[in-house]
Amino acid sequence: MNLEKKIDSLILDLQKNKHNNVIEDSKKLIKKNQDNWVIYNICGLAYQGKKDFVNAKKYFLKAIKINPIENSPKMNLANTYSFNNEDEMSENLFKKIIDNSQNDVLLLLNYANLKKKKK
């Protein structure tokens, strides 16, 4: 199976809340594809789904380090901060991302959800 199909399989398992499978399979893929930010991002989402915010942050930060231009891992990191009640860090990160990409509807929706939470 090629890498793209393996990533698609990870996403399907993530959607089925098979977090442990996604983490295990992601780590195997990372060993062979250490420069693929998508795999780190998916692994971070699996940890986020398990409410293991420490590891979620670790994987999102690695994805951001590999591809600092991509917004997905940044937004996922901001959401992780929010889920972990680190709202100030979440808001600061969302503002930074919004400053660089104001047309991202999903980003704006996630930021709005944070603002609603704070009320």
C-alpha positions, 0 to 999 in steps of 0.5 A, a space after each residue: 500500500 502506498 503512503 497516500 492510501 496509508 494516510 487515507 486509512 489513518 483518517 478513516 480510523 480517526 473518524 471511527 475514533 480508533 485512536 489507539 490504532 491511529 497512534 500505533 500506525 502513525 508512529 510506524 509511518 513516521 519512522 519511515 516518513 519523518 518529514 511528513 507533517 500530515 502523519 504527525 498532524 493525524 497522530 496529534 488528532 488521535 492523541 487529542 481524541 484521547 484527551 492526551 493533550 501533552 502528546 497532542 501538542 508534541 505532535 502538532 508542534 512537530 508538524 508545524 516545525 516540518 511545515 510552518 506554512 500549513 494552518 491545519 496543525 496550528 489550528 489543531 494546536 490552538 484547539 488543543 490549548 482550548 480543550 485543555 483550558 489554556 484559553 489565552 494560549 489558544 486565543 493568541 495562536 488563533 489571532 496569529 493564524 488569522 492575521 496570516 490567513 483571514 479567508 480560512 472559514 474553518 479557522 474563523 469558525 474554530 476561533 468563534 467557538 473559542 470566543 463562545 466558550 469564554 462567555 
